[in-house]
Amino acid sequence: MLKTPRVLPPLLLIFCLALGKHTAAQAGPISFTSEANAINGTVTCADGSVVSILPVDATFTITTGSSNKSLDFASASACGMNVYLVTSMDDKTDDSDTMTEDDGDSFASTGSGSLLGGLVTWSSGQDADSCTESTPNTANFTASASATNMVINGQPLPPGDYPSGTQIPIVQASITVPSSTCTGVALFSGTLTLMPMSITGQNTNSVRLALAFLTLSGDLTCIGIPLGRIHYALTVGDPDIVANGTGNIELIQAPSTPKPVFQAF
């Protein structure tokens, strides 16, 4: 004998539907925005005018998706001086916001590069960071950077691991400049920083992890005619990630991972 199908009472049916909707798989409360570029910065000329070095080979993604930009060659001059020459740039970002994958990744790499006419050179370089939601209010991050054959003011950077943020002073390095820029000697003094990293906005609803391959900041002074000073603030390899949420967020280093270091080869 066929059994009559059981029909749920209307109120019980509504309760079951509401419960099913509430327990359906949803993305976590933290989402990520990732961005990357090969080089950016500013140059302040002797007359006080400021030249912006706009982000080169820039890419970004928001919440979900991926993006990849590449460029074979780029160079720029400002205040009568060559600022940079970089080859084989590759910049990537990737963000996910699902129950199975809730993270942001950013990556920047170059082939050979040169700053200020050879003051700083390298054969290849790369840096990358990643953030993954671990709880509704925290995200774990990792970061890394490396370079091959880096030379600073004519001195090879010894192979090894350098803590993130290692500063290398450059004192009165002689720079070859066009005669139209300086008829005498041009000397650069400043600081090269390997793999600077910072976290801003901790315990707010928008926290930024900023990373760079290197930064170079300092002054080029002409001891001759015309007497003057050019200030440089340059960032090479700039992959950043922003964690966004409805509540306060904290970024912490991923468990069981070594402290970020700059690896020189």
C-alpha positions as CSV (number, residue, x, y, z in Angstrom):
1,M,0.0,0.0,0.0
2,L,1.3,3.4,-0.9
3,K,2.0,5.7,2.0
4,T,0.6,9.3,2.0
5,P,3.5,11.8,1.8
6,R,4.1,13.6,5.0
7,V,3.5,17.4,4.8
8,L,5.2,19.7,7.2
9,P,3.1,22.2,9.0
10,P,3.5,25.7,7.6
11,L,5.3,27.2,10.6
12,L,7.8,24.3,10.8
13,L,8.5,24.5,7.1
14,I,9.3,28.3,7.4
15,F,11.7,27.5,10.4
16,C,13.6,24.8,8.4
17,L,14.0,27.1,5.4
18,A,15.3,30.0,7.6
19,L,17.7,27.6,9.4
20,G,19.1,26.3,6.1
21,K,19.6,29.9,4.8
22,H,21.5,30.8,8.0
23,T,23.8,27.8,7.9
24,A,24.7,28.1,4.1
25,A,28.4,28.4,3.4
26,Q,29.4,32.0,3.2
27,A,32.7,33.9,2.8
28,G,34.5,35.1,5.9
29,P,34.1,38.7,7.1
30,I,37.6,39.7,6.0
31,S,38.2,40.5,2.3
32,F,41.5,41.6,0.7
33,T,42.7,44.1,-1.9
34,S,46.1,43.5,-3.4
35,E,48.3,45.8,-5.5
36,A,51.8,45.7,-7.0
37,N,54.1,47.7,-9.1
38,A,57.8,47.7,-10.2
39,I,58.9,51.2,-9.1
40,N,57.5,54.5,-7.9
41,G,58.6,57.6,-6.0
42,T,59.4,61.3,-6.2
43,V,62.3,63.4,-7.2
44,T,62.6,67.0,-5.9
45,C,64.8,69.2,-8.2
46,A,67.2,71.9,-7.1
47,D,64.6,74.5,-7.9
48,G,62.1,73.0,-5.6
49,S,59.9,71.4,-8.3
50,V,58.7,67.9,-7.6
51,V,58.7,65.1,-10.3
52,S,56.4,62.1,-9.5
53,I,57.6,58.7,-10.6
54,L,54.2,57.1,-11.3
55,P,53.9,53.4,-10.5
56,V,55.3,51.3,-13.3
57,D,53.7,48.1,-14.5
58,A,51.0,48.5,-11.8
59,T,48.3,46.0,-11.2
60,F,45.6,45.3,-8.6
61,T,42.6,43.1,-7.6
62,I,39.7,43.7,-5.2
63,T,38.1,40.9,-3.2
64,T,38.1,38.3,-5.9
65,G,40.1,37.7,-9.1
66,S,43.7,37.9,-10.4
67,S,45.7,40.2,-12.5
68,N,49.2,40.0,-14.1
69,K,51.1,42.8,-15.8
70,S,54.5,42.5,-17.4
71,L,56.9,45.0,-19.1
72,D,60.2,44.4,-20.9
73,F,61.9,47.7,-20.2
74,A,61.3,51.0,-18.5
75,S,63.5,54.0,-17.7
76,A,62.9,57.6,-16.6
77,S,64.8,60.8,-16.1
78,A,64.1,63.8,-13.9
79,C,66.0,67.1,-13.1
80,G,68.4,66.3,-15.9
81,M,69.4,62.9,-14.4
82,N,68.6,59.3,-15.2
83,V,66.5,58.0,-12.2
84,Y,66.1,54.3,-13.0
85,L,66.5,51.6,-15.7
86,V,64.7,48.3,-15.1
87,T,64.0,45.3,-17.3
88,S,61.7,42.2,-17.3
89,M,59.1,43.5,-14.9
90,D,56.4,41.1,-13.7
91,D,53.7,42.1,-11.2
92,K,50.9,39.8,-10.0
93,T,47.9,40.0,-7.6
94,D,45.3,37.5,-6.6
95,D,42.4,37.7,-4.1
96,S,39.8,35.2,-3.0
97,D,36.8,35.5,-0.7
98,T,35.2,32.1,-0.3
99,M,34.6,29.5,2.4
100,T,37.5,27.4,1.1
101,E,39.9,30.2,0.2
102,D,40.0,33.6,1.8
103,D,43.3,35.3,1.1
104,G,45.2,38.0,-0.8
105,D,48.5,37.6,-2.6
106,S,50.9,40.2,-4.2
107,F,54.1,39.7,-6.1
108,A,56.6,41.9,-7.9
109,S,59.8,41.0,-9.7
110,T,62.3,42.4,-12.1
111,G,65.3,41.4,-14.2
112,S,68.3,43.6,-14.2
113,G,67.9,47.1,-12.6
114,S,69.9,50.3,-12.0
115,L,69.2,53.4,-10.0
116,L,70.9,56.8,-10.4
117,G,73.1,55.8,-13.3
118,G,74.5,52.7,-11.6
119,L,74.7,53.7,-7.9
120,V,72.6,50.6,-7.1
121,T,72.4,47.7,-9.5
122,W,71.1,44.1,-9.4
123,S,70.7,41.2,-11.9
124,S,67.3,40.1,-10.7
125,G,65.0,40.7,-7.8
126,Q,61.6,39.8,-6.4
127,D,59.4,40.3,-3.3
128,A,56.0,38.9,-2.3
129,D,53.5,39.0,0.5
130,S,50.4,37.0,1.3
131,C,47.5,37.3,3.8
132,T,45.0,34.6,4.9
133,E,42.0,35.0,7.1
134,S,42.5,32.8,10.2
135,T,39.6,34.0,12.4
136,P,36.8,36.6,11.8
137,N,39.2,39.3,13.3
138,T,42.7,38.1,12.4
139,A,44.7,37.4,9.2
140,N,48.1,35.7,9.0
141,F,50.7,37.1,6.7
142,T,54.0,36.0,5.2
143,A,56.6,38.1,3.3
144,S,59.8,37.5,1.4
145,A,62.3,39.2,-0.8
146,S,65.5,38.3,-2.7
147,A,68.1,39.6,-5.1
148,T,71.0,38.3,-7.2
149,N,74.3,40.2,-7.7
150,M,73.3,43.4,-6.0
151,V,76.0,46.1,-6.0
152,I,75.8,49.3,-3.9
153,N,78.2,52.1,-4.7
154,G,80.5,49.7,-6.4
155,Q,80.5,47.2,-3.5
156,P,78.8,43.8,-4.0
157,L,76.2,43.0,-1.3
158,P,77.6,39.9,0.5
159,P,75.4,36.8,0.1
160,G,73.2,36.0,3.1
161,D,70.0,36.8,4.9
162,Y,69.3,40.4,5.9
163,P,66.5,41.2,8.4
164,S,63.6,43.1,6.9
165,G,64.4,46.9,7.1
166,T,68.2,46.5,7.1
167,Q,69.6,50.0,6.3
168,I,72.8,50.6,4.3
169,P,74.2,54.1,4.5
170,I,75.7,55.6,1.3
171,V,78.0,58.5,2.0
172,Q,79.3,60.9,-0.6
173,A,79.1,58.5,-3.5
174,S,80.4,60.1,-6.7
175,I,77.8,60.1,-9.5
176,T,78.5,60.7,-13.2
177,V,76.0,63.4,-14.3
178,P,75.6,65.4,-17.6
179,S,77.6,68.6,-17.7
180,S,74.3,70.5,-18.2
181,T,73.3,69.3,-14.7
182,C,76.5,69.8,-12.9
183,T,79.9,71.0,-14.1
184,G,81.7,69.8,-11.0
185,V,81.4,66.7,-8.8
186,A,78.0,65.3,-7.9
187,L,77.9,63.4,-4.6
188,F,75.0,61.3,-3.3
189,S,74.4,60.7,0.4
190,G,71.4,58.7,1.7
191,T,70.1,55.4,2.8
192,L,69.3,52.2,1.0
193,T,66.8,50.0,2.9
194,L,66.4,46.3,2.1
195,M,62.9,44.9,2.2
196,P,61.2,47.6,4.3
197,M,57.9,46.3,5.7
198,S,55.2,48.0,7.7
199,I,51.7,47.4,9.0
200,T,49.3,50.3,9.4
201,G,45.8,50.5,10.8
202,Q,46.1,47.6,13.2
203,N,42.8,46.9,15.1
204,T,40.8,48.9,12.7
205,N,38.5,47.8,9.9
206,S,41.2,48.4,7.2
207,V,44.8,47.2,7.8
208,R,47.5,47.6,5.2
209,L,50.6,45.4,4.8
210,A,53.2,47.4,2.8
211,L,56.3,45.7,1.5
212,A,59.1,46.7,-0.9
213,F,62.1,45.1,-2.5
214,L,64.1,48.2,-1.6
215,T,63.9,51.9,-1.0
216,L,66.5,54.6,-1.8
217,S,66.3,58.0,-0.1
218,G,68.9,60.7,-0.2
219,D,70.3,63.8,-1.8
220,L,72.5,64.4,-4.8
221,T,74.6,67.5,-4.3
222,C,76.4,69.3,-7.1
223,I,79.7,70.7,-5.9
224,G,80.2,73.0,-8.9
225,I,77.9,75.0,-11.2
226,P,75.1,75.2,-10.7
227,L,75.4,74.6,-6.9
228,G,72.2,72.7,-6.0
229,R,70.7,69.6,-4.4
230,I,68.3,66.9,-5.8
231,H,66.3,64.8,-3.4
232,Y,65.3,61.2,-4.3
233,A,62.7,59.0,-2.6
234,L,62.4,55.8,-4.6
235,T,60.6,52.5,-4.0
236,V,61.4,49.4,-6.1
237,G,59.1,46.3,-6.0
238,D,56.0,47.4,-4.2
239,P,53.5,44.6,-3.5
240,D,50.9,45.7,-0.8
241,I,47.8,44.0,0.6
242,V,44.9,45.7,2.5
243,A,42.6,43.6,4.7
244,N,39.1,45.0,5.0
245,G,36.3,44.0,7.3
246,T,33.3,45.1,9.3
247,G,35.1,44.8,12.7
248,N,38.6,45.5,13.9
249,I,41.3,43.4,12.2
250,E,44.7,42.4,13.3
251,L,47.5,41.1,11.0
252,I,49.9,38.6,12.6
253,Q,52.8,36.7,11.2
254,A,51.8,33.2,10.1
255,P,52.6,30.6,12.8
256,S,55.7,28.5,12.3
257,T,57.1,30.8,9.7
258,P,60.5,32.4,9.9
259,K,60.8,36.2,10.3
260,P,60.9,38.0,7.0
261,V,64.4,38.4,5.6
262,F,66.0,39.8,2.4
263,Q,68.0,37.0,0.8
264,A,71.0,38.1,-1.2
265,F,72.6,35.7,-3.7
